[in-house]
Amino acid sequence: MNVAFHLVNFGRFLDLDRVTLEELAIGGLVHDIGKILVRDEVLNKPGKLTDDEFIHMKEHQTLSVPVLDSIVDLPKISRDVSVMHHEKLDGNGYPNGLKGDELTLIGRMSCIVDIYDALTAERVYKPALSPSEAFKIMIGLTPFHLDADLLKKFIRCIGFYPIGSVVELSNGRVGLVCQENPDDLMTPTVKLFYSSRTTSFRDVEYIDLKKRPDLKIVRGITEAKLKTSFAEFR
């Protein structure tokens, strides 16, 4: 569901037509369908995979093909989302080793969205990263793995510090991004209510970082890393 949502959101940002958006949504829903044929002990293993287990995990791409073939009237765009989301621009991806222009716009979008979702989701083998932490890793995957220009557009689409994400300021205060600054993604308005220095809640304060050059965001963080919940402030 996350991949479908992000693909449609990204497609709207790129001004793709409604039919394409609908087909992107379907592609997001079926993109990892081959994992139904991956052994559960590999799929849900909390630790590092062995070489043989990693090879089996990668097989979910080829295992998905007959499943996709069985879906009546599956659009090509939806199919491309599924079969291309692990390809790389330098040809070192899988399952088909597509390179350069062989990887379509839909395929390039799918690679970006799938990695973003994998990094920001809680998994049995790793904690979730904040969006900003994920973007820093993804920028390091350009230009050999991901399309650099398309990644910049995705970051603008999502926001380097998306609304609702948790951030820590240079004064140790922590809170939620509540409004983006379209002219500068690094200076949103933040709803502050927690101190990382005292590990305690504070009075709520709204800070527009565009008007406070003395303060800056030092990191994106997650509630899990702070071992607390901000549910009542959302």
N, CA and C of each residue as an Amber inpcrd file, in Angstrom:
protein
   702
   0.8310000  -1.2060000   0.0000000   0.0000000   0.0000000   0.0000000
   0.8650000   1.2560000   0.0000000   1.9450000   1.2380000   0.7870000
   2.8320000   2.4070000   0.8210000   3.4280000   2.6910000  -0.5470000
   3.8960000   1.6320000  -1.2170000   4.5040000   1.8090000  -2.5410000
   3.4680000   2.3480000  -3.5230000   2.2580000   1.8440000  -3.4720000
   1.2000000   2.3320000  -4.3560000   0.9220000   3.8100000  -4.0990000
   0.8190000   4.1800000  -2.8330000   0.5480000   5.5780000  -2.4740000
   1.6600000   6.4920000  -2.9780000   2.9060000   6.1200000  -2.7120000
   4.0220000   6.9830000  -3.1040000   4.1620000   7.0770000  -4.6250000
   3.8950000   5.9840000  -5.3250000   3.9620000   6.0250000  -6.7880000
   2.9280000   6.9840000  -7.3580000   1.7150000   6.9220000  -6.8450000
   0.6580000   7.8170000  -7.3380000   0.9830000   9.2610000  -6.9800000
   1.4350000   9.4910000  -5.7660000   1.8030000  10.8430000  -5.3370000
   2.9260000  11.3930000  -6.2190000   3.9200000  10.5740000  -6.4900000
   5.0390000  10.9680000  -7.3420000   4.5620000  11.2220000  -8.7710000
   3.6930000  10.3440000  -9.2620000   3.1520000  10.5110000 -10.6120000
   2.3600000  11.8010000 -10.7670000   1.5980000  12.1560000  -9.7530000
   0.8590000  13.4250000  -9.7840000   1.8210000  14.6040000  -9.8070000
   2.8980000  14.5010000  -9.0360000   3.9090000  15.5590000  -9.0100000
   4.5300000  15.7440000 -10.3940000   4.6660000  14.6400000 -11.1370000
   5.2520000  14.6800000 -12.4810000   4.2130000  14.9570000 -13.5700000
   2.9740000  15.2410000 -13.1580000   1.8760000  15.5690000 -14.0910000
   1.5380000  14.4220000 -15.0350000   1.6330000  13.1850000 -14.5630000
   1.2200000  12.0430000 -15.3740000  -0.3080000  11.9750000 -15.4160000
  -0.8610000  11.4060000 -16.4940000  -2.3160000  11.3880000 -16.6690000
  -2.9750000  10.3960000 -15.7190000  -4.2980000  10.5310000 -15.5830000
  -5.0460000   9.7500000 -14.5970000  -4.9510000   8.2440000 -14.8380000
  -5.0110000   7.8230000 -16.1010000  -4.9270000   6.3870000 -16.3960000
  -3.5880000   5.8380000 -15.9340000  -2.5190000   6.5790000 -16.2000000
  -1.1920000   6.1460000 -15.7590000  -1.1260000   6.0720000 -14.2400000
  -1.7320000   7.0400000 -13.5550000  -1.7490000   7.0230000 -12.0920000
  -2.4560000   5.7730000 -11.5690000  -3.5640000   5.4260000 -12.2020000
  -4.3020000   4.2330000 -11.7830000  -3.4610000   2.9740000 -11.9990000
  -2.7400000   2.9280000 -13.1070000  -1.9020000   1.7650000 -13.3960000
  -0.6820000   1.7140000 -12.4780000  -0.1800000   2.8800000 -12.0750000
   0.8920000   2.9230000 -11.0800000   0.4080000   2.3650000  -9.7420000
  -0.8140000   2.7180000  -9.3720000  -1.3810000   2.2240000  -8.1150000
  -1.4710000   0.7040000  -8.1250000  -1.9520000   0.1390000  -9.2380000
  -2.0370000  -1.3210000  -9.3520000  -0.6380000  -1.9330000  -9.2850000
   0.3170000  -1.2810000  -9.9720000   1.6890000  -1.7700000  -9.9410000
   2.2600000  -1.7860000  -8.5350000   1.9550000  -0.7490000  -7.7640000
   2.4260000  -0.7070000  -6.3820000   1.8740000  -1.8500000  -5.5550000
   0.6170000  -2.2000000  -5.8080000  -0.0170000  -3.2710000  -5.0340000
   0.5620000  -4.6450000  -5.3710000   1.0130000  -4.8440000  -6.6290000
   1.5040000  -6.1660000  -7.0300000   3.0280000  -6.2100000  -7.1610000
   3.7150000  -5.1190000  -6.7830000   5.1390000  -5.0380000  -7.1270000
   5.9840000  -6.1460000  -6.4910000   5.6110000  -6.6170000  -5.3300000
   6.3770000  -7.6780000  -4.6600000   5.6000000  -8.9880000  -4.5910000
   4.7210000  -9.2000000  -5.5400000   3.8220000 -10.3540000  -5.4620000
   4.5830000 -11.6760000  -5.4960000   5.7910000 -11.6720000  -6.0760000
   6.5850000 -12.8910000  -6.1090000   7.0100000 -13.3750000  -4.7390000
   6.9400000 -12.5100000  -3.7380000   7.3460000 -12.9040000  -2.3820000
   6.4030000 -13.9220000  -1.7620000   5.2260000 -14.1090000  -2.3550000
   4.3370000 -15.1630000  -1.8400000   4.9450000 -16.5440000  -2.0710000
   5.9510000 -16.6210000  -2.9630000   6.6090000 -17.8880000  -3.2680000
   8.0010000 -17.9930000  -2.6350000   8.3590000 -16.9960000  -1.8330000
   9.6260000 -17.0310000  -1.0870000   9.3820000 -17.7290000   0.2550000
  10.2970000 -18.5720000   0.6580000  10.1250000 -19.3100000   1.9100000
   9.9760000 -18.3390000   3.0790000   9.0270000 -18.6010000   3.9620000
   8.7320000 -17.7070000   5.0850000   9.9440000 -17.4900000   5.9890000
  10.7440000 -18.5470000   6.1860000  11.8820000 -18.4100000   7.0890000
  12.9470000 -17.4790000   6.5150000  12.9440000 -17.3000000   5.1980000
  13.8480000 -16.3400000   4.5580000  13.2110000 -14.9550000   4.5510000
  11.9490000 -14.8940000   4.1790000  11.2460000 -13.6170000   4.0730000
  11.1790000 -12.8940000   5.4090000  11.0180000 -13.6370000   6.4900000
  10.8270000 -13.0370000   7.8170000  12.0320000 -13.2040000   8.7340000
  13.1790000 -13.5410000   8.1700000  14.3670000 -13.7400000   8.9970000
  14.8140000 -12.4190000   9.6160000  14.9890000 -12.3520000  10.9320000
  15.3750000 -11.0890000  11.5790000  16.8480000 -10.7290000  11.4100000
  17.6840000 -11.7160000  11.1260000  19.1140000 -11.4590000  10.9900000
  19.5500000 -11.3650000   9.5370000  20.8670000 -11.2800000   9.3440000
  21.4250000 -11.1670000   7.9980000  21.2210000 -12.4640000   7.2350000
  20.8710000 -12.3300000   5.9530000  20.6670000 -13.5050000   5.1110000
  22.0170000 -14.1120000   4.7110000  22.0380000 -15.4430000   4.6060000
  23.2130000 -16.1060000   4.0440000  23.2360000 -15.8550000   2.5380000
  24.3350000 -16.2120000   1.8870000  24.4280000 -16.0190000   0.4330000
  23.3120000 -16.7710000  -0.2880000  23.0640000 -18.0130000   0.1290000
  22.0160000 -18.8160000  -0.5120000  20.6370000 -18.2130000  -0.2560000
  20.4150000 -17.7220000   0.9670000  19.1220000 -17.1120000   1.2970000
  18.9150000 -15.8290000   0.5030000  19.9880000 -15.0510000   0.3120000
  19.8740000 -13.8070000  -0.4560000  19.5430000 -14.1050000  -1.9120000
  20.1640000 -15.1510000  -2.4620000  19.8490000 -15.5530000  -3.8380000
  18.3750000 -15.9500000  -3.9470000  17.8990000 -16.7030000  -2.9570000
  16.4870000 -17.1080000  -2.9630000  15.5690000 -15.8890000  -2.8490000
  15.9340000 -14.9220000  -2.0050000  15.1270000 -13.7150000  -1.8620000
  15.0470000 -12.9600000  -3.1820000  16.1730000 -12.8650000  -3.8870000
  16.1910000 -12.1650000  -5.1700000  15.3140000 -12.8680000  -6.2100000
  15.0790000 -14.1510000  -6.0060000  14.2530000 -14.9050000  -6.9560000
  12.8040000 -14.4490000  -6.9670000  12.4120000 -13.6210000  -5.9740000
  11.0180000 -13.1660000  -5.9680000  10.6830000 -12.4030000  -7.2460000
  11.7100000 -11.8240000  -7.8950000  11.4750000 -11.1150000  -9.1480000
  11.1050000 -12.0670000 -10.2720000  11.8270000 -13.1610000 -10.4170000
  11.5000000 -14.1230000 -11.4680000  10.2650000 -14.9440000 -11.0990000
  10.0890000 -15.2060000  -9.8050000   8.9060000 -15.9490000  -9.3630000
   7.6210000 -15.1640000  -9.5960000   7.7500000 -13.8270000  -9.6670000
   6.5550000 -13.0070000  -9.8640000   6.0010000 -13.1080000 -11.2770000
   6.8360000 -13.4720000 -12.2420000   6.4170000 -13.4340000 -13.6510000
   5.1940000 -14.3140000 -13.9260000   5.2010000 -15.6000000 -13.5530000
   3.9890000 -16.3990000 -13.8260000   2.7600000 -15.9120000 -13.0670000
   2.9860000 -15.3330000 -11.8910000   1.8430000 -14.7890000 -11.1370000
   1.2660000 -13.5870000 -11.8740000   2.1390000 -12.7020000 -12.3410000
   1.6850000 -11.5430000 -13.1080000   0.9920000 -11.9850000 -14.3950000
   1.5260000 -13.0240000 -15.0330000   0.9210000 -13.5340000 -16.2760000
  -0.4930000 -14.0370000 -16.0460000  -0.7720000 -14.4600000 -14.8230000
  -2.0990000 -15.0180000 -14.5220000  -3.1360000 -13.9410000 -14.2240000
  -2.6830000 -12.6840000 -14.0890000  -3.6140000 -11.5940000 -13.7870000
  -4.1920000 -11.0720000 -15.1030000  -5.4750000 -11.2710000 -15.2940000
  -6.1290000 -10.9040000 -16.5480000  -6.0790000  -9.3840000 -16.7510000
  -5.6720000  -8.9700000 -17.9550000  -5.6600000  -7.5570000 -18.3590000
  -4.7860000  -6.6720000 -17.4680000  -3.7150000  -7.2170000 -16.9090000
  -2.8050000  -6.3970000 -16.1200000  -2.1100000  -5.3990000 -17.0350000
  -2.2130000  -4.0800000 -16.7740000  -1.5800000  -3.0870000 -17.6490000
  -0.0640000  -3.2350000 -17.6870000   0.5470000  -2.8550000 -18.7980000
   2.0000000  -2.9510000 -18.9400000   2.7160000  -2.1000000 -17.8980000
   2.1920000  -0.9090000 -17.6290000   2.8210000  -0.0460000 -16.6310000
   2.8420000  -0.7400000 -15.2710000   1.7460000  -1.3790000 -14.9080000
   1.6880000  -2.0920000 -13.6220000   2.7070000  -3.2190000 -13.5950000
   2.8250000  -3.9130000 -14.7040000   3.7930000  -5.0090000 -14.7950000
   5.2210000  -4.4680000 -14.6830000   5.4920000  -3.3420000 -15.3510000
   6.8340000  -2.7530000 -15.3130000   7.2310000  -2.3660000 -13.8940000
   6.2830000  -1.8650000 -13.1080000   6.5690000  -1.5330000 -11.7100000
   7.1110000  -2.7680000 -10.9960000   6.4680000  -3.9010000 -11.2300000
   6.8440000  -5.1310000 -10.5430000   8.1870000  -5.6810000 -11.0230000
   8.3900000  -5.7200000 -12.3350000   9.5830000  -6.3960000 -12.8520000
  10.8180000  -5.4950000 -12.9020000  10.6530000  -4.1790000 -12.7120000
  11.7900000  -3.2700000 -12.8480000  12.2740000  -2.6400000 -11.5470000
  11.5950000  -2.8590000 -10.4330000  11.9200000  -2.0560000  -9.2460000
  13.2400000  -2.4240000  -8.5770000  13.8950000  -3.4980000  -9.0410000
  15.2290000  -3.8280000  -8.5240000  16.3160000  -3.6840000  -9.5950000
  15.9900000  -3.0380000 -10.7030000  17.0020000  -2.7900000 -11.7300000
  17.8400000  -1.5670000 -11.3380000  19.0110000  -1.4210000 -11.9610000
  19.9040000  -0.2860000 -11.6890000  20.3550000   0.3360000 -13.0010000
  20.5700000   1.6280000 -12.9910000  20.9530000   2.3220000 -14.2130000
  22.2510000   1.8030000 -14.8000000  23.1540000   1.2890000 -13.9530000
  24.4430000   0.8110000 -14.4650000  24.3810000  -0.6340000 -14.9460000
  23.1960000  -1.2340000 -14.9250000  23.0370000  -2.5980000 -15.4230000
  23.3150000  -3.6830000 -14.4120000  23.6060000  -3.3090000 -13.1680000
  23.9330000  -4.3080000 -12.1480000  22.7370000  -4.7200000 -11.2980000
  21.5330000  -4.3440000 -11.7290000  20.3370000  -4.7500000 -11.0020000
  19.8240000  -6.1020000 -11.4860000  18.6430000  -6.4750000 -11.0130000
  18.0560000  -7.7540000 -11.4020000  16.5400000  -7.5770000 -11.5640000
  15.8560000  -8.4420000 -12.3110000  16.3170000  -9.7420000 -12.8210000
  16.9280000  -9.6950000 -14.2250000  16.7800000  -8.5830000 -14.9580000
  17.1740000  -8.5620000 -16.3620000  18.4050000  -7.7170000 -16.6670000
  19.0100000  -7.1080000 -15.6550000  20.2160000  -6.3230000 -15.8720000
  20.0150000  -5.1700000 -16.8350000  18.8440000  -4.5200000 -16.7540000
  18.5710000  -3.3930000 -17.6460000  19.5580000  -2.2630000 -17.3720000
  19.8980000  -1.5280000 -18.4330000  20.9110000  -0.4970000 -18.3050000
  20.4820000   0.7760000 -19.0180000  20.7520000   1.9330000 -18.3970000
  20.5070000   3.2190000 -19.0420000  19.0750000   3.3810000 -19.5090000
  18.9100000   3.6990000 -20.7940000  17.5890000   3.9720000 -21.3580000
  16.6870000   2.7420000 -21.4120000  17.2500000   1.5580000 -21.1830000
  16.4050000   0.3520000 -21.1280000  15.4710000   0.4170000 -19.9220000
  15.8610000   1.1780000 -18.9330000  15.0370000   1.3380000 -17.7290000
  14.1240000   2.5400000 -17.9390000  12.8450000   2.2880000 -18.1040000
  11.8760000   3.3290000 -18.4390000  11.6480000   4.2890000 -17.2790000
  10.9200000   5.3640000 -17.5710000  10.5450000   6.3070000 -16.5050000
   9.8230000   5.5790000 -15.3820000   8.8890000   4.6980000 -15.7270000
   8.1410000   3.9590000 -14.7120000   9.0820000   3.0920000 -13.8930000
  10.0350000   2.4410000 -14.5690000  10.9990000   1.6190000 -13.8580000
  11.8630000   2.4330000 -12.9230000  12.3100000   3.6010000 -13.3820000
  13.1530000   4.4640000 -12.5430000  12.3820000   4.9860000 -11.3410000
  11.1250000   5.3640000 -11.5520000  10.2800000   5.7800000 -10.4420000
  10.1240000   4.6630000  -9.4240000   9.9130000   3.4460000  -9.9330000
   9.6730000   2.3000000  -9.0590000  10.8900000   1.9910000  -8.2020000
  12.0980000   2.1040000  -8.7980000  13.3240000   1.8800000  -8.0310000
  13.4210000   2.8520000  -6.8610000  13.1270000   4.1150000  -7.1280000
  13.2160000   5.1500000  -6.0960000  12.1950000   4.9080000  -4.9850000
  10.9540000   4.6660000  -5.3680000   9.8880000   4.4920000  -4.3850000
  10.0960000   3.2360000  -3.5490000  10.5150000   2.1450000  -4.1950000
  10.7100000   0.8940000  -3.4530000  11.8020000   1.0400000  -2.4050000
  12.9100000   1.7040000  -2.7590000  13.9960000   1.8890000  -1.7900000
  13.5560000   2.8110000  -0.6630000  12.8330000   3.8840000  -1.0010000
  12.3560000   4.8030000   0.0330000  11.4490000   4.0710000   1.0210000
  10.5460000   3.2570000   0.5010000   9.6390000   2.5210000   1.3820000
  10.4050000   1.5170000   2.2410000  11.3790000   0.8250000   1.6410000
  12.1440000  -0.1650000   2.3900000  12.9280000   0.4800000   3.5290000
  13.4810000   1.6730000   3.2800000  14.2880000   2.3470000   4.2980000
  13.4450000   2.9490000   5.4190000  12.2470000   3.4320000   5.0800000
  11.4310000   4.1390000   6.0760000  10.4160000   3.2420000   6.7790000
  10.3540000   1.9700000   6.3830000   9.4010000   1.0400000   7.0020000
  10.0950000   0.2300000   8.0920000   9.3400000  -0.1200000   9.1200000
   9.8340000  -1.0000000  10.1730000   9.8330000  -2.4260000   9.6450000
  10.9440000  -3.1040000   9.7130000  11.0430000  -4.4870000   9.2430000
  11.5670000  -5.3770000  10.3770000  11.3860000  -6.6840000  10.2300000
  11.8290000  -7.5960000  11.2890000  13.3410000  -7.5390000  11.4630000
  14.0600000  -7.1540000  10.4070000  15.5200000  -7.1620000  10.4620000
  16.1330000  -5.7800000  10.6390000  15.3030000  -4.7180000  10.7500000
  15.8680000  -3.3740000  10.9240000  14.7960000  -2.3960000  11.4000000
  15.2080000  -1.3350000  12.1110000  14.2580000  -0.2870000  12.4830000
  14.0110000   0.6530000  11.3000000  12.9520000   1.4350000  11.3820000
  12.6470000   2.4080000  10.3330000  13.6040000   3.5890000  10.4240000
  13.9720000   4.1280000   9.2590000  14.7390000   5.3650000   9.2090000
  13.7900000   6.5330000   9.0090000  14.2080000   7.7220000   9.4180000
  13.4330000   8.9140000   9.1270000  13.5520000   9.2200000   7.6380000
  12.6010000   9.9780000   7.0540000  12.7080000  10.3300000   5.6360000
  14.0340000  10.9890000   5.2780000  14.5020000  11.9090000   6.1080000
  15.7530000  12.6020000   5.7840000  16.9390000  11.6420000   5.8060000
  16.9480000  10.6970000   6.7530000  18.0150000   9.6950000   6.7870000
  17.9790000   8.8340000   5.5320000  16.7570000   8.4700000   5.1170000
  16.6000000   7.6610000   3.9100000  17.0980000   8.4050000   2.6790000
  16.7550000   9.6910000   2.5740000  17.1710000  10.4690000   1.4070000
  18.6910000  10.5910000   1.3280000  19.3480000  10.7370000   2.4630000
  20.8120000  10.8360000   2.4540000  21.4360000   9.5660000   1.8910000
  20.8840000   8.4130000   2.2610000  21.3750000   7.1400000   1.7230000
  21.0940000   7.0600000   0.2240000  19.8940000   7.4600000  -0.1860000
  19.4980000   7.3510000  -1.5880000  20.3170000   8.2710000  -2.4840000
  20.6490000   9.4480000  -1.9860000  21.4960000  10.3640000  -2.7670000
  22.8420000   9.6960000  -3.0480000  23.3090000   8.8860000  -2.1150000
  24.5630000   8.1610000  -2.3100000  24.4660000   7.0600000  -3.3580000
  23.2480000   6.7180000  -3.7680000  23.0530000   5.6790000  -4.7820000
  22.9820000   6.2450000  -6.1950000  23.1250000   7.5670000  -6.3210000
  23.1520000   8.1900000  -7.6370000  24.6100000   8.4070000  -8.0480000
  24.9170000   8.4020000  -9.3490000  24.0230000   8.1910000 -10.4860000
  24.0150000   6.7460000 -10.9860000  24.7470000   5.8370000 -10.3020000
  24.9100000   4.4880000 -10.8340000  23.6840000   3.6060000 -10.6350000
  22.9780000   3.8180000  -9.5310000  21.8020000   3.0050000  -9.2300000
  20.5170000   3.7620000  -9.5600000  20.3840000   4.9500000  -8.9960000
  19.1560000   5.7270000  -9.1640000  19.3730000   6.9250000 -10.0780000
  18.2880000   7.3580000 -10.7250000  18.2990000   8.5410000 -11.5840000
  18.3800000   9.7830000 -10.6940000  19.4850000  10.5360000 -10.8050000
  19.7190000  11.6620000  -9.8990000  18.6650000  12.7560000 -10.0490000
  18.3210000  13.1270000 -11.2790000  17.3300000  14.1870000 -11.5020000
  15.9540000  13.7650000 -10.9960000  15.6070000  12.5120000 -11.2380000
  14.3000000  12.0160000 -10.7930000  14.2460000  11.9270000  -9.2700000
  15.3630000  11.5720000  -8.6420000  15.3980000  11.5200000  -7.1820000
  15.2000000  12.9080000  -6.5860000  15.8070000  13.9310000  -7.1940000
  15.6090000  15.3000000  -6.7160000  14.1330000  15.6750000  -6.7660000
  13.4520000  15.2660000  -7.8280000  12.0200000  15.5650000  -7.9570000
  11.2160000  14.8040000  -6.9030000  11.6200000  13.5690000  -6.6120000
  10.9180000  12.7940000  -5.5890000  11.0840000  13.4380000  -4.2170000
  12.2940000  13.9240000  -3.9280000  12.5350000  14.5920000  -2.6530000
  11.6770000  15.8490000  -2.5430000  11.5360000  16.5920000  -3.6380000
  10.6800000  17.7750000  -3.6250000   9.2120000  17.3720000  -3.4660000
   8.8540000  16.2450000  -4.0500000   7.4780000  15.7390000  -3.9380000
   7.1550000  15.3620000  -2.4930000   8.0400000  14.6220000  -1.8550000
   7.8130000  14.1510000  -0.4870000   8.1240000  15.2460000   0.5270000
   9.1800000  16.0380000   0.2360000   9.6940000  16.9970000   1.2140000
  10.8220000  16.3470000   1.9860000  11.9640000  17.0290000   2.0810000
  13.0970000  16.4380000   2.7910000  12.7110000  16.1540000   4.2430000
  11.8980000  17.0190000   4.8010000  11.3170000  16.7870000   6.1260000
   9.7950000  16.8390000   5.9520000   9.1720000  15.7250000   5.5670000
   7.7320000  15.7170000   5.2880000   6.9020000  16.1140000   6.5050000
   5.7160000  16.6490000   6.2440000   4.7910000  16.9890000   7.3260000
   4.5050000  15.7340000   8.1550000   4.6460000  15.8790000   9.4530000
   4.4370000  14.7500000  10.3560000   5.7100000  14.0310000  10.7590000
   6.8360000  14.3440000  10.0850000   8.0910000  13.6850000  10.4410000
   8.6860000  14.3200000  11.7010000   9.4780000  13.5440000  12.4220000
  10.0760000  13.9820000  13.6790000  11.4720000  14.5430000  13.4050000
  11.7560000  15.7220000  13.9500000  13.0670000  16.3450000  13.7520000
  13.5980000  16.8680000  15.0830000  14.9220000  16.9680000  15.1570000
  15.5810000  17.5650000  16.3240000  16.3080000  18.8280000  15.8800000
  16.1510000  19.9060000  16.6520000  16.7970000  21.1720000  16.3280000
  18.1430000  21.2980000  17.0370000  18.8970000  22.3010000  16.6440000
  20.2340000  22.5190000  17.1950000  20.2190000  22.8710000  18.6820000
  19.0520000  23.2740000  19.2230000  18.9620000  23.5620000  20.6600000
  18.4800000  22.3630000  21.4780000  18.3830000  21.1990000  20.8230000
  17.9850000  19.9930000  21.5290000  16.4960000  19.7510000  21.5990000
  15.6930000  20.7030000  21.1070000  14.2420000  20.5220000  21.1170000
  13.8180000  19.6130000  19.9640000  12.7780000  18.8280000  20.2240000
  12.2940000  17.8370000  19.2580000  10.8100000  18.0540000  19.0140000
  10.3780000  17.8450000  17.7900000   8.9610000  17.9830000  17.4910000
   8.6180000  17.4780000  16.1080000   7.4180000  17.8450000  15.6570000
   6.8950000  17.3890000  14.3760000   6.8700000  18.5190000  13.3610000
   7.2640000  18.2140000  12.1370000   7.1130000  19.1870000  11.0550000
   5.6220000  19.3520000  10.7790000   5.1420000  20.5960000  10.8260000
   3.7030000  20.8240000  10.6300000   3.3970000  21.6470000   9.3760000
   4.4160000  22.2680000   8.7930000   4.1980000  23.0280000   7.5610000
   5.5240000  23.1580000   6.8130000   5.4800000  22.8800000   5.5010000
   6.6870000  22.9860000   4.6930000   6.8700000  24.4050000   4.1810000
   8.1160000  24.7550000   3.9050000   8.4370000  26.0180000   3.2550000
   8.8040000  25.6880000   1.8120000   7.9260000  25.9560000   0.8540000
   8.1840000  25.5540000  -0.5410000   9.4360000  26.1760000  -1.1430000
   9.8940000  27.2830000  -0.5890000  11.0860000  27.9460000  -1.1220000
  12.3850000  27.3630000  -0.5620000  12.2830000  26.6550000   0.5610000
  13.4640000  26.0700000   1.1840000  13.0240000  24.8790000   2.0250000
  13.2450000  23.6770000   1.5040000  12.7780000  22.4710000   2.1780000
  13.4640000  22.2270000   3.5180000  14.5520000  22.9590000   3.7870000
  15.2930000  22.7540000   5.0280000  14.7980000  23.6380000   6.1710000
  13.8220000  24.5170000   5.8940000  13.3430000  25.4300000   6.9430000
  11.8230000  25.3730000   7.0920000  11.2860000  24.2260000   7.4800000
   9.8360000  24.1350000   7.6910000   9.4220000  24.7740000   9.0140000
   8.1210000  24.8100000   9.2560000   7.6040000  25.1810000  10.5760000
   7.4790000  23.9110000  11.4030000   7.9540000  23.9840000  12.6460000
   8.0190000  22.7950000  13.4990000   7.2270000  23.0180000  14.7830000
   6.4650000  22.0020000  15.1680000   5.7310000  22.0050000  16.4320000
   6.5990000  21.2860000  17.4670000   7.1640000  22.0470000  18.3930000
   8.1110000  21.5040000  19.3720000   7.4230000  21.1970000  20.7050000
   7.8060000  20.0660000  21.3210000   7.1790000  19.6950000  22.5980000
   8.0260000  18.7320000  23.4230000   9.2580000  18.4700000  22.9900000
  10.0870000  17.4750000  23.6780000  11.5390000  17.9430000  23.6720000
  12.2890000  17.5490000  24.7020000  13.7140000  17.8810000  24.7700000
  14.5320000  16.6030000  24.7700000  15.4440000  16.4860000  23.8090000
  16.3080000  15.3060000  23.7670000  17.3680000  15.3560000  24.8630000
  17.6370000  16.5550000  25.3800000  18.6740000  16.7070000  26.4060000
  18.1840000  16.2770000  27.7780000  16.9080000  16.5630000  28.0570000
  16.3510000  16.1850000  29.3550000  15.4380000  14.9700000  29.2540000
  15.2190000  14.4950000  28.0100000  14.2970000  13.3810000  27.7190000
  12.9520000  13.5800000  28.4200000  12.4170000  14.7830000  28.2710000
  11.1360000  15.1040000  28.8970000  10.3080000  15.9830000  27.9590000
   9.0020000  15.9730000  28.1880000   8.1100000  16.7970000  27.3860000
   8.1210000  18.2320000  27.9010000   7.9220000  19.1700000  26.9870000
   7.9270000  20.5930000  27.2910000   6.6440000  21.2260000  26.7780000
   6.4200000  22.4990000  27.1080000   5.2700000  23.2130000  26.5670000
   5.3760000  23.2780000  25.0450000   4.2350000  23.1770000  24.3830000
   4.2090000  23.2040000  22.9210000   4.6040000  24.5880000  22.4090000
   5.4570000  24.5980000  21.3880000   5.9130000  25.8520000  20.7790000
   6.0350000  25.6540000  19.2780000   5.5360000  26.6220000  18.5230000
   5.6370000  26.5600000  17.0590000   6.7650000  27.4850000  16.5980000
   7.6920000  26.9210000  15.8110000   8.8350000  27.6870000  15.3290000
   8.8940000  27.6370000  13.7980000   8.8720000  28.7960000  13.1600000
   9.0780000  28.9030000  11.7160000  10.5810000  29.0800000  11.4950000
  11.2430000  28.0270000  11.0420000  12.6980000  28.0680000  10.9200000
  13.1730000  29.0790000   9.8780000  12.3010000  29.4640000   8.9870000
  12.6550000  30.4930000   8.0050000  12.9080000  31.8270000   8.7050000
  12.2380000  32.0220000   9.8520000  12.3750000  33.2690000  10.6040000
  13.3240000  33.1460000  11.7900000  13.9420000  31.9710000  11.9320000
  14.8500000  31.7380000  13.0650000  16.1960000  31.2130000  12.5500000
  17.0190000  32.0670000  11.9750000  18.3190000  31.6320000  11.4470000
  19.2670000  31.1130000  12.5260000  18.9330000  31.3720000  13.7950000
  19.7700000  30.8720000  14.8880000  19.5400000  29.3940000  15.1660000
  18.4640000  28.8400000  14.6030000  18.1410000  27.4340000  14.8010000
  18.1640000  26.6930000  13.4670000  18.5230000  25.4110000  13.5240000
  18.4580000  24.5870000  12.3230000  18.1600000  23.1460000  12.7160000
  17.6700000  22.3770000  11.7600000  17.4310000  20.9570000  11.9970000
  18.7690000  20.2280000  11.9380000  19.0850000  19.4830000  12.9850000
  20.3480000  18.7440000  13.0020000  20.1570000  17.2970000  12.5450000
  18.9330000  16.7830000  12.6750000  18.6890000  15.4220000  12.2000000
  17.2040000  15.1110000  12.1930000  16.8310000  14.2180000  11.2870000
  15.5230000  13.5980000  11.3640000  15.6660000  12.3850000  12.2650000
  14.6310000  12.0460000  12.9940000  14.7260000  10.9510000  13.9640000
  13.3760000  10.2680000  14.0260000  13.3190000   9.1240000  14.6700000
  12.0560000   8.4060000  14.8250000  11.7020000   8.2930000  16.3000000
  10.4180000   8.1140000  16.5600000   9.9610000   7.9390000  17.9380000
  10.5750000   6.6820000  18.5570000  10.7760000   5.6570000  17.7180000
  11.3620000   4.4070000  18.2220000  12.7660000   4.6580000  18.7720000
  13.5380000   5.4790000  18.0690000  14.8990000   5.7650000  18.5430000
  14.8780000   6.5750000  19.8290000  13.8590000   7.4070000  20.0000000
  13.7270000   8.1870000  21.2260000  13.0490000   7.3930000  22.3390000
  12.5320000   6.2120000  21.9770000  11.8500000   5.3280000  22.9300000
  10.6870000   6.0350000  23.6170000   9.9090000   6.7350000  22.7980000
   8.7240000   7.4090000  23.3070000   7.6940000   7.4940000  22.1940000
   6.5080000   7.9820000  22.5250000   5.4390000   8.1350000  21.5390000
   4.9400000   9.5600000  21.5170000   4.7300000  10.0700000  20.2960000
   4.2070000  11.4270000  20.1300000   2.7830000  11.4100000  19.6050000
   2.0940000  10.2900000  19.8210000   0.7600000  10.1180000  19.2520000
  -0.1980000  11.2410000  19.6660000  -0.1090000  11.6850000  20.9180000
  -1.0460000  12.6980000  21.3960000  -0.7860000  14.0770000  20.7830000
   0.3640000  14.2440000  20.1350000   0.6880000  15.5370000  19.5340000
   0.4300000  15.5680000  18.0220000   0.0040000  14.4520000  17.4690000
  -0.2330000  14.3790000  16.0300000  -1.6480000  14.8180000  15.6760000
